Amino acid sequence: QVQLVESGGGLVQPGGSLTLSCTDSGPIHRFQVIWWQRQTPGKEHEFVASINSRDVTVYLPSVKGRFTISKDFAQNTAYLQMNNLNPEDTAVYYCRLDTSPYGQGTQVTVSS
């Protein structure tokens, strides 16, 4: 059973950085794809980034060059490093392993 926990969100000024973390109750290496998605009120989940078992990464065009997705099996954790944040990045961020249920998410707010 997948029990995802996302953390690392917070309030940051435009241009700032945050690193989000995602862990599961079981080993994350058993999954093929790790996803980060985000959601703002009244909207559907939006794809942000993914990394597969061969470490191939894909990014939403608006975050490419600013966000980096990674995984550390020794720490059993996936990460989303977010740099040069802007107010349009404000959302609840979720991770997902293959087609697992979402975790509770972590709020990212970019505001001056």
C-alpha positions as CSV (number, residue, x, y, z in Angstrom):
1,Q,0.0,0.0,0.0
2,V,1.3,3.4,-1.0
3,Q,1.3,6.1,1.7
4,L,3.0,9.2,0.2
5,V,4.2,12.0,2.3
6,E,5.2,15.3,0.7
7,S,7.0,18.0,2.6
8,G,9.1,21.1,2.2
9,G,6.6,23.7,1.1
10,G,6.2,27.1,2.5
11,L,6.1,30.8,1.8
12,V,8.9,32.2,-0.3
13,Q,9.5,35.5,-2.1
14,P,9.7,35.7,-5.9
15,G,13.1,34.6,-7.0
16,G,13.5,32.3,-4.0
17,S,14.0,28.5,-3.8
18,L,12.4,25.6,-2.1
19,T,13.1,21.8,-2.1
20,L,10.1,19.5,-1.9
21,S,10.5,15.9,-0.6
22,C,8.4,12.9,-1.2
23,T,8.6,9.6,0.6
24,D,6.6,6.4,0.9
25,S,6.1,3.8,3.6
26,G,7.7,1.2,1.3
27,P,10.7,1.4,-1.0
28,I,10.2,3.9,-3.8
29,H,12.5,2.0,-6.2
30,R,9.8,-0.5,-6.9
31,F,8.0,2.1,-9.0
32,Q,8.8,3.0,-12.6
33,V,7.9,6.6,-12.7
34,I,7.9,9.4,-10.1
35,W,5.7,12.4,-10.8
36,W,5.4,15.8,-9.3
37,Q,2.1,17.6,-10.0
38,R,0.4,20.7,-8.6
39,Q,-3.0,22.0,-8.1
40,T,-4.6,25.4,-7.6
41,P,-8.1,26.0,-6.3
42,G,-10.8,25.1,-8.9
43,K,-8.3,23.5,-11.3
44,E,-7.2,20.1,-12.3
45,H,-3.9,18.6,-11.3
46,E,-1.1,19.9,-13.5
47,F,1.9,17.9,-14.5
48,V,5.1,19.5,-13.3
49,A,7.9,16.9,-13.7
50,S,8.6,13.2,-13.9
51,I,11.6,10.9,-13.7
52,N,11.6,7.3,-14.8
53,S,13.6,4.2,-13.8
54,R,16.3,5.1,-16.4
55,D,16.5,8.7,-14.9
56,V,14.9,10.2,-18.0
57,T,13.3,13.5,-16.9
58,V,10.4,15.5,-18.4
59,Y,9.3,19.0,-17.3
60,L,6.4,21.3,-17.8
61,P,7.9,23.9,-20.2
62,S,7.3,26.8,-17.8
63,V,9.4,25.2,-15.1
64,K,12.2,23.7,-17.3
65,G,15.5,25.2,-16.3
66,R,14.2,26.3,-12.9
67,F,13.0,23.0,-11.4
68,T,14.9,19.8,-11.0
69,I,13.4,16.4,-10.2
70,S,15.6,13.7,-8.6
71,K,15.5,10.6,-6.5
72,D,17.6,9.1,-3.8
73,F,16.9,5.5,-3.1
74,A,19.2,5.4,-0.1
75,Q,17.1,8.0,1.5
76,N,13.9,6.5,0.0
77,T,13.0,10.0,-1.1
78,A,12.1,11.9,-4.3
79,Y,12.8,15.6,-4.6
80,L,11.8,18.6,-6.5
81,Q,14.3,21.4,-6.3
82,M,12.6,24.7,-7.3
83,N,14.6,27.8,-8.1
84,N,13.7,31.3,-9.3
85,L,10.1,30.8,-8.1
86,N,7.4,33.2,-9.3
87,P,3.8,33.8,-8.1
88,E,2.5,31.5,-10.9
89,D,4.2,28.6,-9.1
90,T,1.9,29.0,-6.1
91,A,0.0,25.7,-5.7
92,V,-0.3,22.6,-3.6
93,Y,2.3,20.2,-4.9
94,Y,1.9,16.5,-4.9
95,C,4.1,13.5,-5.8
96,R,2.9,10.3,-7.3
97,L,4.5,7.0,-7.9
98,D,3.3,5.4,-11.1
99,T,-0.5,5.6,-10.7
100,S,-0.6,5.7,-6.9
101,P,-3.0,7.8,-5.0
102,Y,-1.8,11.3,-4.1
103,G,-0.5,12.2,-0.8
104,Q,-1.7,15.1,1.2
105,G,0.4,17.6,-0.7
106,T,2.5,20.5,0.4
107,Q,1.6,24.1,-0.1
108,V,3.9,26.4,-1.9
109,T,3.2,30.1,-1.8
110,V,5.3,32.6,-3.8
111,S,4.5,36.1,-2.7
112,S,6.3,39.3,-1.7
